Amino acid sequence: ELNKFYVENKYINNILLKSKSFLSKNEPQKAYTLLYNEISNNIIHPDLFYLYGECCRLLKKMEESEKYLLLSLNFTHCSPYVMYSLGLLYNEVHQWKYSNIFLKRFLSFSEGSYIRYLIASNYHQMNKDLKAVDQITKGIESNDINSKHLLCDYYYLRAEIYKKIGQEELALKDTEVISYMKRKEVI
């Protein structure tokens, strides 16, 4: 019986590795086809459901994506990236509140400025601008922003929020930071 379990796990792991390889090469359709065949054969595994849901999200099959990502959450040991994918999914369909629920849960596993940027943007869309300023400021201060161009986006969002809440001086400071970075060809 252990041998049967080992063979099944090895088979599933190979499927997962192949699909991850397709995704890393920006070939979500190939990964989708591979995973769809396994799901059609009634193979049940949290990572299989997660990767299938992520492929569906990338291919804009949003309802199917949501279904399988949520199914993945039912397993005791599911990847925290399920929460990230759900956050991205709900962001893409303009469900800001649900997006933030999952993105904030993901923050407990992986602190990242981009997650904070998305959360801030969602709060801004929901007119919760004080929470948005808090999140975008934490994102800026985290110093893990990969490119100076992205850093400008962070400052731009914060300046936009500051303008909206009547903090013109702070908005102007952020705008000046953006101008300085562009002048110095930092971006």
C-alpha positions in Angstrom: 0.0 0.0 0.0 2.9 2.4 0.7 4.3 1.6 -2.7 0.9 2.6 -4.3 0.9 5.9 -2.3 4.5 6.6 -3.4 3.7 6.0 -7.1 0.6 8.3 -6.9 2.5 11.0 -5.2 5.4 10.8 -7.7 2.9 11.0 -10.5 1.1 14.1 -9.1 4.4 15.8 -8.3 5.6 15.3 -11.9 2.3 16.9 -13.1 2.7 19.8 -10.7 6.4 20.4 -11.8 5.4 20.3 -15.5 2.6 22.8 -14.9 4.8 25.1 -12.9 7.4 24.9 -15.6 4.8 26.0 -18.2 3.7 28.8 -16.0 7.2 30.0 -15.5 7.6 30.1 -19.3 4.4 32.1 -19.5 2.5 29.3 -21.1 -0.7 29.1 -19.0 -2.7 27.3 -21.7 -0.3 24.4 -21.7 -0.5 24.1 -17.9 -4.2 24.5 -18.0 -4.6 21.6 -20.5 -2.3 19.4 -18.4 -4.1 20.1 -15.2 -7.6 19.9 -16.7 -6.9 16.4 -17.8 -5.9 15.4 -14.3 -8.9 17.1 -12.7 -11.1 15.4 -15.3 -9.7 12.1 -14.0 -10.9 13.0 -10.5 -7.5 13.5 -9.1 -7.9 15.5 -5.9 -4.9 17.4 -4.5 -4.6 21.0 -3.0 -1.7 22.0 -5.2 -3.4 20.6 -8.3 -6.5 22.7 -7.5 -4.4 25.8 -6.8 -2.3 25.6 -10.0 -5.4 24.9 -12.0 -7.2 27.9 -10.4 -4.2 30.1 -11.1 -4.1 29.0 -14.8 -7.8 29.8 -15.1 -7.2 33.2 -13.6 -4.4 33.9 -16.0 -6.6 32.7 -18.9 -9.5 35.0 -17.6 -11.7 32.0 -16.7 -12.7 33.8 -13.5 -15.6 31.6 -12.2 -13.6 28.4 -12.7 -10.6 30.0 -11.1 -12.6 31.1 -8.1 -14.1 27.6 -7.7 -10.8 25.7 -7.7 -8.9 28.2 -5.6 -11.6 28.1 -3.0 -11.7 24.3 -3.1 -7.9 24.3 -2.5 -8.5 26.3 0.7 -10.6 23.3 2.1 -7.4 21.3 2.5 -5.5 21.4 5.8 -2.2 22.0 4.0 -2.7 24.3 1.1 -0.2 26.8 -0.3 -0.5 30.3 1.1 -0.2 31.4 -2.5 -3.9 30.4 -2.9 -4.7 33.5 -0.9 -2.5 35.6 -3.1 -4.2 34.2 -6.2 -7.6 34.8 -4.7 -6.6 38.4 -3.9 -5.5 39.0 -7.4 -8.6 37.3 -8.8 -11.0 39.5 -6.8 -8.9 42.6 -7.6 -9.2 41.8 -11.3 -13.0 41.5 -11.0 -13.2 44.7 -8.9 -14.2 42.9 -5.7 -11.9 45.1 -3.6 -13.2 44.0 -0.2 -12.7 40.3 -1.0 -9.3 41.0 -2.6 -8.1 42.7 0.6 -9.4 39.9 2.8 -7.1 37.4 1.0 -4.2 39.7 0.4 -4.1 40.6 4.1 -4.1 36.9 5.0 -1.3 36.4 2.6 0.7 39.1 4.3 1.0 36.9 7.4 3.1 34.5 5.2 5.0 36.9 2.9 5.6 40.5 3.7 5.9 42.4 0.5 5.6 46.0 -0.7 3.6 44.9 -3.8 1.0 43.3 -1.6 0.7 46.5 0.4 0.4 48.4 -2.9 -2.5 46.2 -4.0 -4.2 46.5 -0.6 -3.8 50.3 -0.7 -5.2 50.5 -4.2 -8.2 48.4 -3.1 -8.8 50.6 -0.1 -8.6 53.6 -2.4 -11.2 52.1 -4.7 -13.4 51.5 -1.6 -13.0 55.2 -0.5 -11.1 54.1 2.7 -8.3 56.4 2.0 -6.8 56.6 5.5 -6.3 52.8 5.4 -4.9 53.2 1.9 -2.4 55.8 3.0 -1.3 53.5 5.9 -0.7 50.6 3.5 1.0 52.4 0.7 3.3 54.2 3.2 4.3 50.8 4.7 4.9 49.6 1.2 7.2 52.5 0.4 9.1 52.1 3.7 9.6 48.4 3.3 12.5 49.1 0.9 11.9 45.9 -1.1 10.6 47.5 -4.2 12.4 45.9 -7.1 12.5 48.8 -9.5 12.6 52.6 -9.2 9.8 52.7 -11.8 7.5 50.8 -9.5 8.6 53.1 -6.6 7.2 56.0 -8.7 3.9 54.2 -9.0 3.8 53.9 -5.2 4.4 57.6 -4.7 2.0 58.5 -7.4 -0.8 56.4 -5.7 -0.1 58.0 -2.4 -0.1 61.5 -3.9 -3.4 60.7 -5.5 -4.8 59.6 -2.2 -3.4 62.6 -0.4 -5.1 64.9 -2.9 -8.4 63.1 -2.4 -8.3 63.6 1.4 -7.2 67.2 1.1 -3.6 66.8 2.1 -2.3 69.0 -0.8 1.1 69.6 0.9 1.8 65.9 1.3 0.6 65.2 -2.2 3.0 67.9 -3.5 5.9 66.3 -1.6 5.3 62.9 -3.2 4.9 64.5 -6.6 8.3 66.3 -6.1 9.9 62.9 -5.2 8.6 61.5 -8.5 10.0 64.4 -10.4 13.3 64.2 -8.7 13.6 60.5 -9.5 12.8 61.1 -13.1 15.2 64.1 -13.4 18.0 62.0 -11.9 17.2 59.2 -14.3 16.9 56.9 -11.4 14.0 55.3 -13.3 
